[in-house]
Each structure stands twice: as C-alpha cells, then as structure tokens.
Amino acid sequence: MYLVYADEKGNVFDHPSLYGLARSADMIVEIMEEELIPLPDGATLVGLPNTRPVGMDPNTGEMVPLPGNVQAVGALLPQGFTRLCLPGYVKADKEYRLPLFGYSAVVWKDGSFYVTAEQSDQPDKWNPDNCDRDQVRLGVERLVEQYPDNRLYQHLSNCALGYECLTSSNTFLNRWEGGVPVSYSCNAGCFGCISEQPDDSGFVSPQTRMNFRPRVEEIVEVMLEHLKTPESIISFGQGCEGEPSTQAKLIIEAIREVRKTTDMGYININTNAGLNDHIRGIVDAGLDLMRVSTISALDDHYNAYYKPRAYTLANVEKSMKYAAEQGVYTSINYLIFPGVTDREEEIEAMIEFAKRTKLKLIQMRNLNIDPEAYLELIPPAQGEVLGMKQMLEIYRQELPDVVIGSYTHVPPLGQDRPKVPVMSR
C-alpha cells in the first residue's frame, strides 16, 4: 500500500517505494489491511494545502516526510461510508487551517486507490453520481415557475445548482429526503459551522446561511410538493440554516396545515434539541422523525464544540426522551473523528446515552474540520484509543437494537408513529 501525494497543480501520484501512513488524532499510525476498502463510487480525492505527506520506508520502518512542493492527499467519502483514519501528514504551515471537509487516508494498492473506511449504510441514495444534474435543473425550473413568489424555492435552487447539495436536489427531484430550511438564527456557536463563521475563526464557510424568515404558506408548499410517496422525507434543519427549532411556531403551524391535507411520507427535523419547550411543541404537532446532532455524550467535549447558548446536554437528552416516548423515530447525527470518537470514555458515555434516550439509529457522520484546530479545542483523552473499526464493533454488540447507519431512514415496519389524523382532503 503505497503513499499517495499531489503536486502543487493537484496532479496525484503514487510513490514508488514509500508506504502510505495515516493519522489517529495527532498520532501517525500504520494502516492495517483490514482497514482498507477500494475507493467508493462518488468519493473525491483532494489535496491538503500547506501539508507535507508522510510515508514509511518499508526497509527501515522509518517515517519519512516527502520533500519538495508536494502535499498530502485525502479522500472525501460519500454518505454510507465511515472513515477509519485521517491522512498521514504534517503541516508545513502550522497556522493554516484546512478547508472544512472530512479527510480520509488514501493509498495506492494493487493498481487502484484504497481508503481507510468501512461501509456503514447503503450508499446509492447519497452517491453524487446518482444525481442527474440536468434533471435537477429541470426540477428547479418547474417549481420556481410554479411557485414564483416562494422564496424557499429560490433559495433552495442556489443550494441545488450552486452548491450541488444532494438534499436540496432531492427537493427538486421529488424523491427520498428533501430539505425545507426555516431558520436564519441559532442557539449554538458550533466551532465548525458550515454556514456561518466569525470573521476571526480562520475558517471559510462552504455555504451561505439563509437570511430571511419564510412564511408558513411557503413552507407548506414545499412540504406538500415533496410528501407524495409513502417513503418521502421532508426535513427541517439544513446546512444552509441555523437551528430550526428557534422557528418552532412556523414549523408547528406548517406541520398542522400539511397534516390537514395528507398523511403521506415522513416529517423530520435535524436539530440540536436544546430548546425543550420548542421541541415538545413540534413533536406534539405531528413530527415523525428527529435527528439530533451531537459530537459527544460528555459535557466538556460537547460544550467545547457546540458552545450552546442557554441550554445543556441535559436539555438535549430531555428532548430526545420526550420524542421517543411519543413514538418519534429518533436518531443522532454523530460527528465522528478518528482518535477522538473511539476513545474509551467517549464510547462508554455514548452507549449509556443511547440506552437512556431509547435511541433507534446512530448516523455515523465524518466530521468536517481542521484536525489540529479541533484537537486544540477539545479535552485530552482520558482512556485508551481503541480504533474506529473496533468502536463500530462495540456499538453493534452493546446496542443490538440500535441501527448503525449513515443517514436518515424511514422507520422499520411496525415502528412508525401513528400519523396525526388528517382533517380534510
């Protein structure tokens, strides 16, 4: 398994003699054969600016930084795949912060690229190659023309065509999980927020946050257009917005209006779940699915990353328990990072958290962050680092009733929450 690197123009090469290495947190480690899978369809190779790739001399076992104007290479994995290691590199400029992506280690083996990853879900629905951009464009034209006064469709058209966001693309393709953003404000100050960063953060947000408050009728139009099949999902809480539950009044009114017309499909919210009263109101209005974003079940780690405003992890747990008690199919959007998420104390805390909240699904999501900046932010490890592959095995053993996946699922047969009665057709 040979080192992969790129020149300053982005051309990718495999080294003729040095073996590829990886990282677990800040430790450079050897790659195990069982950690490798062929580069998945829909993955992208990217250079890591201002880094120097590190390989291993197979004759001496020595770790060798590659000289010259070269940079490390990482793979960006599509949903459905969990990364096991970071690329092996050292920073040439320690002050530089990498763009907000989830970099996975990649090597050259048997004539093709391999990555340190494990398939954790069925990837077809979220494979970018399965999103026909011409059909998305046609969908945008159709719905923007049909709803010329709906600012949400205008906003989502930029997400779909400009950012090629798959969730907003689904909104225009009328399939699977589509998005309906509602909030320009947030009650957290996430360190790695992808839609809004303070000027002095050193990060560049890859998306622009929405800057308006939609009307209930605009939200209802998007929801009714999408909820036309039994397995359709429409989701509040997108990468281009803040915390959706800060607009609970809008969401509650929209859900009630939609459920007066149809009981088709599933209504989901992607949320930090910190606003207990707001979440309770949304659940009571007829929410079907709830995905809660978290990076840890430990307070100090959670607080360091999310910087919650006027809520705590205990509030999050309270919201999740209430939703589960009402029959909502609950999951967590678990932001994972090799060398951190697989620490003993993190695993133990998350297992207990999942049991207390009667969690149904853990969505393993590769954290998009600059590794050095993240490691400086969070508490140091207290226990052994077990490795991402062993972590996944532990969760499957200790939480046999919890699905380990990568994205939002419709509930299995018999686990649907009864729909709020439809008042009229």
C-alpha positions, 0 to 999 in steps of 0.5 A: 500500500503505497503513499499517495501525494499531489503536486502543487497543480493537484496532479496525484501520484503514487510513490514508488517505494514509500508506504502510505501512513495515516493519522489517529488524532495527532498520532501517525499510525500504520494502516492495517489491511483490514482497514482498507476498502477500494475507493467508493463510487462518488468519493473525491480525492483532494489535496491538503494545502500547506501539508507535507505527506508522510510515508514509511520506508518499508526497509527501515520502518522509518517515517519519512516526510516527502520533500519538495512542493508536494502535499498530502492527499485525502479522500472525501467519502460519500454518505454510507461510508465511515472513515477509519483514519485521517491522512498521514501528514504534517503541516508545513504551515502550522497556522493554516487551517484546512478547508472544512471537509472530512479527510480520509487516508488514501493509498495506492494498492494493487493498481487502484486507490484504497481508503481507510473506511468501512461501509456503514449504510447503503450508499446509492441514495447519497452517491453524487453520481446518482444525481442527474444534474440536468434533471435537477435543473429541470426540477428547479425550473418547474417549481420556481415557475410554479411557485414564483413568489416562494422564496424557499424555492429560490433559495433552495435552487442556489443550494441545488445548482450552486452548491450541488447539495444532494438534499436540496436536489432531492427537493427538486427531484421529488424523491427520498429526503428533501430539505425545507430550511426555516431558520436564519438564527441559532442557539449554538456557536458550533466551532465548525459551522458550515454556514456561518463563521466569525470573521476571526475563526480562520475558517471559510464557510462552504455555504451561505446561511439563509437570511430571511424568515419564510412564511408558513404558506411557503413552507407548506408548499414545499412540504406538500410538493415533496410528501407524495410517496409513502417513503418521502422525507421532508426535513427541517434543519439544513446546512444552509440554516441555523437551528430550526427549532428557534422557528418552532411556531412556523414549523408547528403551524406548517406541520398542522396545515400539511397534516390537514391535507395528507398523511403521506411520507415522513416529517423530520427535523435535524436539530440540536434539541436544546430548546425543550419547550420548542421541541415538545411543541413540534413533536406534539404537532405531528413530527415523525422523525428527529435527528439530533446532532451531537459530537459527544455524550460528555459535557466538556467535549460537547460544550467545547464544540457546540458552545450552546447558548442557554441550554445543556446536554441535559436539555438535549437528552430531555428532548430526545426522551420526550420524542421517543416516548411519543413514538418519534423515530429518533436518531443522532447525527454523530460527528465522528473523528478518528482518535477522538470518537473511539476513545474509551470514555467517549464510547462508554458515555455514548452507549449509556446515552443511547440506552437512556434516550431509547435511541433507534439509529446512530448516523455515523457522520465524518466530521468536517474540520481542521484536525489540529484546530479541533484537537486544540479545542477539545479535552485530552483523552482520558482512556485508551484509543481503541480504533474506529473499526473496533468502536463500530464493533462495540456499538453493534454488540452493546446496542443490538437494537440500535441501527448503525447507519449513515443517514436518515431512514424511514422507520422499520415496519411496525415502528412508525408513529401513528400519523396525526389524523388528517382533517380534510382532503 
